[in-house]
Amino acid sequence: MPFSHHSHSGQFCKHAKGTLEEVVLAAIKQGFRVYGLTEHVPRYSLDHLYPEEIEAGLSPVSLMKQFTDFLDEAHKLKSAYASQITLLHDLDMLSSILSEHSNRIEYIIGSVHHVHGLPIDFDRATFDDALRKFVSTTDADTPCASHMDQFLSAYFDAQYTLLKRFRPEIIGHLDLCRLYNPGLRFSEYPNAYKRLERNISFATSYGALFEFNAAALRKGWDTCYPGRDVVELIHALGGRFTLSDDSHGPQGVGQKYPEMRDYLRGLRVSELWFLSRPTDGYVGYNFERGLTATRVSGEWWDDRFWKCESQTVQY
């Protein structure tokens, strides 16, 4: 402790800031001991590019080069700062790139950012476009509850496909699908809820860690991802939790961690886990890509990291 498994930098992500090395230096300054360097993998269709990537003139080919450049930089930084911090390398979202770079990717964050080809977390207008995909020409122009159930079901079906195919070690922002509707309760959408239960049960069956992701707090939620109802379901189904800041630059490293600590304490979360390399001397559950899930010893909230008034470094 402390640790984070999910991050981005402006060097390799258009909606982030700073360089990857600046992110690493911020993590070291704040006392992180394990920090995951992650990035979205390139998409192979122009239809799946974010508006910002299209505006920047990027293409599937240039995104592929950008991702391989990220892997090169991440491995360089891992060696350069090995005496100060444990850096892990991951990809966020999936594609066939995994087979091409499997020897350089230590773990996967399983996350879904698109439904029916449209990004659901770019802005509210794009999310509404994705939701309208489930409104037929014979329906009213405004989506209703049944359309939301279909949308949520499609999201969880895409997530399940990802889980079954790749068995990601970390389940990323599980309930991102309600980013713009934080008050939404999945139990009110029976088809979606059954799929949510299915996904959590499957991920739990192979030992995945569900991340508490601080990004939701930065976006106006009063909780992290996942919300309270999902946390209760994960706990009931035997799931295990980890932490991620989902930083988008050095200014976001550790941001909202104090609030995330308070959220977890309020939910009486007594155990946290993190990924480690077996060579680091930790003992725990081994994943197929070689990392180990290790439980934080003692009472995680007593770690000296939490004694700091603020974990955020200003840039």
C-alpha positions as CSV (number, residue, x, y, z in Angstrom):
1,M,0.0,0.0,0.0
2,P,-0.8,2.4,-1.5
3,F,-1.3,1.3,-5.1
4,S,-3.2,2.1,-8.3
5,H,-3.8,-0.1,-11.3
6,H,-5.3,2.3,-13.8
7,S,-3.8,5.5,-15.3
8,H,-3.3,7.5,-18.5
9,S,-0.9,10.3,-19.7
10,G,-1.3,13.1,-22.2
11,Q,1.7,11.6,-24.0
12,F,-0.4,8.7,-25.2
13,C,-4.1,9.8,-24.5
14,K,-5.6,12.9,-26.1
15,H,-7.9,13.6,-23.1
16,A,-5.1,13.3,-20.5
17,K,-2.2,15.6,-19.6
18,G,1.5,15.4,-19.0
19,T,4.0,12.8,-19.9
20,L,4.2,9.2,-18.7
21,E,7.4,10.0,-16.7
22,E,5.7,12.9,-15.0
23,V,2.9,10.5,-13.9
24,V,5.6,8.1,-12.5
25,L,7.4,10.9,-10.7
26,A,4.1,12.1,-9.1
27,A,3.4,8.5,-7.9
28,I,6.9,8.3,-6.3
29,K,6.5,11.7,-4.7
30,Q,3.2,10.7,-3.1
31,G,4.6,7.4,-1.8
32,F,2.9,4.9,-4.1
33,R,4.6,1.5,-3.9
34,V,2.8,-0.2,-6.8
35,Y,1.5,1.8,-9.8
36,G,0.0,0.5,-13.0
37,L,1.0,2.2,-16.2
38,T,-2.0,1.6,-18.5
39,E,-3.4,2.9,-21.8
40,H,-6.3,2.3,-24.1
41,V,-5.4,-0.1,-26.9
42,P,-5.9,1.1,-30.4
43,R,-9.2,0.6,-32.2
44,Y,-9.2,-0.9,-35.6
45,S,-12.2,0.9,-37.0
46,L,-12.6,4.7,-37.6
47,D,-16.1,4.3,-36.2
48,H,-14.7,3.5,-32.8
49,L,-12.4,6.5,-32.5
50,Y,-13.2,9.3,-30.0
51,P,-14.1,12.7,-31.5
52,E,-10.9,14.1,-30.1
53,E,-8.9,11.5,-31.9
54,I,-10.6,12.3,-35.2
55,E,-10.1,16.0,-34.7
56,A,-6.4,15.3,-34.1
57,G,-6.2,13.4,-37.4
58,L,-5.4,10.1,-35.8
59,S,-6.2,6.8,-37.6
60,P,-6.1,3.1,-36.6
61,V,-2.6,2.9,-37.9
62,S,-1.3,5.9,-36.0
63,L,-3.1,4.7,-32.8
64,M,-1.2,1.4,-33.2
65,K,2.1,3.2,-33.3
66,Q,1.1,5.3,-30.4
67,F,0.4,2.2,-28.3
68,T,3.6,0.5,-29.1
69,D,5.4,3.7,-28.3
70,F,3.6,3.6,-24.9
71,L,4.8,0.1,-24.3
72,D,8.4,1.1,-25.1
73,E,8.2,4.1,-22.7
74,A,6.6,2.1,-19.9
75,H,9.3,-0.5,-20.0
76,K,12.0,2.1,-20.1
77,L,10.5,3.8,-17.0
78,K,10.1,0.5,-15.2
79,S,13.8,-0.1,-15.4
80,A,14.8,3.6,-14.7
81,Y,12.7,3.8,-11.4
82,A,12.8,0.2,-10.2
83,S,14.6,1.1,-7.0
84,Q,11.8,3.6,-6.1
85,I,8.5,2.1,-7.2
86,T,7.1,-1.1,-8.7
87,L,5.6,-0.2,-12.1
88,L,3.2,-2.7,-13.8
89,H,2.2,-2.6,-17.4
90,D,-1.3,-3.1,-18.6
91,L,-3.8,-2.4,-21.4
92,D,-7.2,-0.9,-20.9
93,M,-9.8,-2.3,-23.4
94,L,-9.0,-5.3,-25.6
95,S,-8.1,-6.2,-29.1
96,S,-5.9,-8.7,-31.0
97,I,-2.9,-6.5,-30.0
98,L,-2.7,-8.7,-26.9
99,S,-1.3,-11.6,-28.9
100,E,1.3,-9.3,-30.6
101,H,2.6,-7.9,-27.4
102,S,1.8,-10.6,-24.8
103,N,5.4,-10.7,-23.5
104,R,5.2,-7.0,-22.6
105,I,1.7,-6.8,-21.1
106,E,1.5,-8.0,-17.5
107,Y,-2.2,-7.6,-16.9
108,I,-5.5,-6.4,-18.4
109,I,-8.1,-4.0,-17.2
110,G,-11.4,-5.3,-18.5
111,S,-13.4,-2.2,-19.3
112,V,-16.1,-1.3,-21.8
113,H,-16.3,2.2,-23.3
114,H,-18.5,1.6,-26.3
115,V,-22.0,0.3,-26.9
116,H,-23.0,-0.5,-30.4
117,G,-19.9,1.3,-31.7
118,L,-20.6,4.6,-29.8
119,P,-18.5,5.9,-26.9
120,I,-20.6,6.2,-23.7
121,D,-18.2,8.2,-21.6
122,F,-17.1,11.0,-23.9
123,D,-19.9,13.5,-23.2
124,R,-23.6,13.5,-22.5
125,A,-24.6,14.1,-26.1
126,T,-22.7,11.1,-27.4
127,F,-24.1,9.0,-24.6
128,D,-27.6,10.0,-25.6
129,D,-26.9,9.0,-29.1
130,A,-25.9,5.6,-27.9
131,L,-29.1,5.3,-25.9
132,R,-31.2,6.3,-28.9
133,K,-29.8,3.4,-30.8
134,F,-32.3,1.3,-28.8
135,V,-35.3,3.4,-29.8
136,S,-37.0,2.0,-32.9
137,T,-38.6,4.2,-35.6
138,T,-42.0,3.1,-34.3
139,D,-41.2,4.2,-30.8
140,A,-41.4,7.7,-29.3
141,D,-38.3,9.9,-29.9
142,T,-37.5,9.9,-26.2
143,P,-36.0,6.7,-24.7
144,C,-38.0,5.1,-22.0
145,A,-37.2,2.6,-19.2
146,S,-37.3,-0.4,-21.6
147,H,-34.8,1.3,-23.8
148,M,-32.5,1.9,-20.9
149,D,-32.8,-1.7,-19.9
150,Q,-31.8,-2.7,-23.4
151,F,-28.9,-0.3,-23.4
152,L,-27.6,-1.6,-20.0
153,S,-28.1,-5.2,-21.1
154,A,-26.0,-4.5,-24.2
155,Y,-23.3,-3.0,-22.1
156,F,-23.2,-5.9,-19.7
157,D,-23.3,-8.4,-22.6
158,A,-20.2,-6.7,-24.2
159,Q,-18.6,-6.8,-20.8
160,Y,-19.3,-10.5,-20.4
161,T,-17.8,-11.3,-23.9
162,L,-14.7,-9.5,-22.8
163,L,-14.5,-11.4,-19.5
164,K,-15.0,-14.8,-21.1
165,R,-12.4,-14.2,-23.8
166,F,-9.6,-12.5,-21.9
167,R,-10.2,-13.1,-18.1
168,P,-8.9,-9.6,-17.2
169,E,-7.2,-9.4,-13.8
170,I,-8.8,-6.1,-13.0
171,I,-12.5,-5.2,-13.7
172,G,-12.4,-1.5,-14.6
173,H,-15.1,1.0,-13.7
174,L,-17.8,-1.8,-13.7
175,D,-20.8,0.6,-13.8
176,L,-19.4,3.2,-16.2
177,C,-22.7,2.7,-18.1
178,R,-24.5,5.0,-15.6
179,L,-21.9,7.8,-15.7
180,Y,-24.5,10.3,-16.6
181,N,-27.2,8.8,-14.5
182,P,-25.5,8.1,-11.1
183,G,-28.8,7.8,-9.3
184,L,-29.8,4.8,-11.6
185,R,-30.4,1.5,-9.7
186,F,-29.8,-1.6,-11.7
187,S,-32.3,-3.5,-9.7
188,E,-35.0,-1.5,-11.5
189,Y,-33.9,-3.0,-14.8
190,P,-34.5,-6.7,-14.5
191,N,-32.8,-7.9,-17.7
192,A,-29.7,-5.7,-17.0
193,Y,-29.5,-6.8,-13.4
194,K,-29.4,-10.5,-14.3
195,R,-26.5,-9.8,-16.6
196,L,-24.7,-7.8,-13.9
197,E,-25.0,-10.7,-11.5
198,R,-23.8,-13.1,-14.1
199,N,-20.7,-10.9,-14.9
200,I,-19.7,-10.5,-11.3
201,S,-20.2,-14.2,-10.6
202,F,-18.0,-15.1,-13.5
203,A,-15.2,-12.6,-12.7
204,T,-15.2,-13.8,-9.1
205,S,-14.9,-17.4,-10.2
206,Y,-11.5,-16.9,-11.7
207,G,-10.3,-14.4,-9.0
208,A,-10.5,-11.0,-10.7
209,L,-10.2,-7.9,-8.6
210,F,-12.9,-5.2,-8.9
211,E,-11.4,-1.8,-8.8
212,F,-12.7,1.1,-6.7
213,N,-12.1,3.8,-9.3
214,A,-11.7,7.4,-8.0
215,A,-12.7,9.0,-11.4
216,A,-16.4,9.0,-10.6
217,L,-15.7,11.3,-7.6
218,R,-13.9,13.7,-10.0
219,K,-16.9,13.7,-12.3
220,G,-19.4,14.7,-9.7
221,W,-20.5,11.4,-8.1
222,D,-20.7,11.1,-4.4
223,T,-19.2,7.7,-4.7
224,C,-16.4,6.0,-6.6
225,Y,-17.1,3.4,-9.3
226,P,-18.8,1.1,-8.5
227,G,-21.8,2.6,-6.6
228,R,-23.0,1.3,-3.3
229,D,-25.6,-1.2,-4.8
230,V,-22.9,-2.8,-7.0
231,V,-20.4,-3.0,-4.1
232,E,-23.0,-4.8,-2.0
233,L,-23.6,-7.3,-4.9
234,I,-19.9,-7.9,-5.4
235,H,-19.4,-8.5,-1.7
236,A,-22.4,-10.8,-1.6
237,L,-21.0,-12.9,-4.5
238,G,-17.6,-13.2,-2.9
239,G,-15.7,-10.6,-5.0
240,R,-12.4,-8.9,-4.0
241,F,-11.5,-5.2,-4.3
242,T,-8.6,-3.1,-5.3
243,L,-7.8,0.6,-5.8
244,S,-7.3,2.8,-8.9
245,D,-7.0,6.5,-9.3
246,D,-7.6,6.4,-13.1
247,S,-5.4,9.4,-13.3
248,H,-5.2,11.3,-16.6
249,G,-1.9,13.0,-16.0
250,P,0.4,13.8,-13.0
251,Q,-2.2,16.2,-11.5
252,G,-4.6,13.2,-11.1
253,V,-2.3,10.8,-9.4
254,G,-3.8,9.9,-6.0
255,Q,-6.6,12.5,-6.6
256,K,-9.7,11.8,-4.5
257,Y,-8.0,9.0,-2.6
258,P,-8.9,10.5,0.8
259,E,-12.6,10.6,-0.3
260,M,-12.3,7.1,-1.7
261,R,-10.9,5.9,1.7
262,D,-13.9,7.4,3.5
263,Y,-16.3,5.8,1.0
264,L,-14.8,2.4,1.6
265,R,-14.8,2.8,5.3
266,G,-18.4,3.8,5.2
267,L,-19.1,0.5,3.3
268,R,-17.1,-1.4,5.9
269,V,-14.7,-2.8,3.3
270,S,-12.2,-4.7,5.4
271,E,-10.0,-6.2,2.7
272,L,-8.1,-4.8,-0.2
273,W,-5.9,-6.6,-2.8
274,F,-3.2,-5.5,-5.2
275,L,-1.3,-7.0,-8.1
276,S,2.3,-8.0,-7.6
277,R,5.0,-10.0,-9.3
278,P,5.9,-13.4,-7.6
279,T,9.5,-12.3,-7.7
280,D,8.6,-9.4,-5.4
281,G,8.2,-12.0,-2.6
282,Y,4.5,-11.8,-2.2
283,V,2.4,-14.9,-1.8
284,G,-1.1,-15.1,-3.3
285,Y,-3.3,-16.2,-6.1
286,N,-1.5,-16.4,-9.5
287,F,-3.2,-15.3,-12.7
288,E,-2.5,-16.9,-16.1
289,R,-0.4,-13.9,-17.2
290,G,1.9,-14.4,-14.2
291,L,1.0,-11.7,-11.7
292,T,-0.2,-12.5,-8.2
293,A,-3.2,-11.1,-6.3
294,T,-1.9,-10.2,-2.8
295,R,-4.0,-9.1,0.2
296,V,-2.9,-6.0,2.0
297,S,-1.7,-7.1,5.4
298,G,-3.2,-5.6,8.5
299,E,-5.9,-2.9,8.5
300,W,-5.4,-1.1,5.1
301,W,-6.8,2.2,6.4
302,D,-4.0,2.5,8.9
303,D,-1.3,2.7,6.3
304,R,0.9,5.9,6.7
305,F,-0.2,6.9,3.2
306,W,-3.6,7.9,4.6
307,K,-2.0,10.1,7.2
308,C,-1.1,12.8,4.7
309,E,-3.5,15.7,4.4
310,S,-3.5,15.5,0.7
311,Q,-2.2,12.9,-1.7
312,T,-2.4,15.1,-4.8
313,V,0.7,16.8,-6.2
314,Q,0.0,20.1,-7.9
315,Y,1.4,20.8,-11.4
